[in-house]
């Protein structure tokens, strides 16, 4: 959720995502570049996609609102991958 008071673009952050304390994505670096995702409006949330391997499927199927742990850290704006 963007609550900065301004639109954001070219974001980079680290995502940790676990279900029942089983790490699914651990220190996953995520880039959301303006060229692909546009700007991230203020007071808005949006989905993005992460690659999931077949080995993650059983853990992901166990996801319920009470057993998901999500952490987003090291948020930076103005970062591009150069791709």
Secondary structure, DSSP 8 states (H G I E B T S, - for coil): ---SSS-B-SEEEEEEEEETTEEEEEEEEEEE-HHHH--B-TT----------GGGHHHHHT--GGGEEEEEEEEEES-----
